[in-house]
Amino acid sequence: MMQFRVADAEKELIEKCAKKAGMSVSEYIRACMLMEMMIDGEPAALKIVGAALGQKMLGVLSRRVRPRLKEDEA
């Protein structure tokens, strides 16, 4: 776990942006930091994001394929 201090105005802005993005504050901060690291060309950040995207794509694909499989079985 990581903890850090922010000014009240920063806290409010982070919470507002996280809510707008539909994320928890933790998710939002991690996403922002990973994006910054990716822009800087950090290979480990690219690997983390790539793995996360791969998992999400597998989930999306499986949700799309399952209904079609059920239709084929009918």
C-alpha positions, -999 to +999 in steps of 0.1 A: +000+000+000+011+036-007+000+067+011+008+103+003-004+137+011-021+162-012-035+197-007-073+200-002-077+215-036-057+186-052-078+161-033-111+176-045-098+177-081-086+141-080-119+129-066-139+149-092-119+135-121-120+100-107-158+102-104-161+116-139-140+087-153-162+062-134-132+050-113-123+049-077-096+074-066-071+045-064-079+033-099-077+068-112-044+076-097-029+043-109-042+049-144-027+084-144+007+073-131+008+044-156-001+067-185+027+091-174+052+062-172+041+049-207+046+083-222+081+083-207+087+049-224+089+028-192+088-008-204+074-021-172+044+002-174+038-009-210+038-045-198+013-038-170-011-019-192-008-045-220-016-073-196-046-054-182-059-047-217-054-083-227-075-094-197-102-069-205-103-079-242-106-116-232-136-107-211-152-087-239-147-114-264-160-141-241-192-121-235-197-117-272-189-153-281-211-170-253-244-158-267-235-169-302-225-204-289-259-206-271-277-197-303-257-223-323-267-250-297-304-241-300 
